[in-house]
Structure formats: structure tokens, C-alpha cells
Amino acid sequence: MADAVIVVALLLTAGAATAAVATRDPARQALVLSLLGLFLGVVFTVLQAPDVGLSQLAVGSALTPLLIMLSVRKVRRRGKEGEK
């Protein structure tokens, strides 16, 4: 049973990583990156490293995508101001 959970978690992580690479829009890529961080947190927890999993959830699925989204927003605002 534990092996099946590990395989499913790794497959979800691999799928999310592939989707993050294949996505071209930075805003959507940040959302997919958030899912990837969530799946990695699950993998770490399943592999009996809950402290690393919690850190991954905080940084990988919350802070990093938030910073990317704020950066994309600022760049898009500056681009619109430059067009005027």
C-alpha cells in the first residue's frame, strides 16, 4: 500500500513538473508551480520527512508563486505605462 502511494505521488509530481515546463504564460506558470510545490510537499511527507514537507509547502506552494505573480503584475503595469 505504501509503495502505491509513493508511486502516485511521484507521478503527480512528474506531471506537474512537465506542465510547469510546458506552460508559456508566466501567470499560469506560477499557478502550476504552486501545484508542483504542493505535490513535492506530499512526496516529502509520504517519504517520512514531514519537516521538509512543511517547509516545501510554505516556500514552494505559497511564497515563490506569490513573488512570481507580483513580479509579473509589476512588469505588465510598467509595459502598459510605457505604451502611453
C-alpha positions in Angstrom: 0.0 0.0 0.0 2.8 2.4 0.9 4.5 1.7 -2.4 1.4 2.6 -4.4 1.1 5.9 -2.5 4.7 6.8 -3.3 4.3 5.9 -7.0 1.1 8.0 -7.3 2.8 11.0 -5.5 5.8 10.8 -7.8 3.7 10.5 -10.9 1.7 13.6 -9.8 4.9 15.4 -9.2 6.3 14.4 -12.6 3.1 15.5 -14.3 3.1 18.9 -12.6 6.8 19.5 -13.4 6.2 18.7 -17.0 3.2 21.1 -17.0 5.3 23.8 -15.4 7.9 23.5 -18.2 5.3 23.4 -21.0 3.3 26.4 -19.8 4.4 29.6 -21.5 2.3 32.3 -19.7 4.2 33.4 -16.6 1.0 33.9 -14.6 -0.3 30.4 -15.4 3.2 29.0 -14.8 3.2 30.4 -11.3 -0.1 28.6 -10.6 1.3 25.3 -12.0 4.4 25.9 -9.9 2.2 26.2 -6.8 0.7 22.8 -7.6 4.2 21.4 -8.1 5.2 22.7 -4.7 2.1 21.1 -3.2 2.9 17.7 -4.8 6.5 17.9 -3.7 5.3 18.5 -0.1 3.2 15.4 -0.3 6.1 13.4 -1.7 8.3 14.5 1.2 5.6 13.7 3.7 5.0 10.3 2.2 8.8 9.6 2.3 8.7 10.3 6.1 10.3 13.8 6.0 7.4 15.9 7.4 9.6 18.8 8.4 10.9 19.2 4.9 7.4 18.7 3.5 6.1 21.6 5.6 8.9 23.8 4.5 8.2 22.9 0.9 4.5 23.7 1.4 5.4 27.1 2.8 8.0 28.1 0.3 7.3 26.1 -2.8 3.5 26.4 -2.9 3.0 29.8 -1.3 5.9 32.2 -1.3 7.6 31.5 -4.6 4.4 31.6 -6.7 3.3 34.8 -4.9 6.6 36.5 -5.6 6.3 35.5 -9.3 2.8 36.8 -9.6 3.7 40.1 -8.0 6.7 40.4 -10.4 4.6 39.6 -13.4 2.0 42.2 -12.3 4.6 44.9 -11.9 6.2 44.1 -15.3 2.9 44.2 -17.0 2.0 47.5 -15.4 5.2 49.1 -16.5 4.7 47.8 -20.0 1.3 49.4 -20.2 2.6 52.7 -18.8 5.4 52.7 -21.4 2.9 52.4 -24.3 1.0 55.6 -23.3 
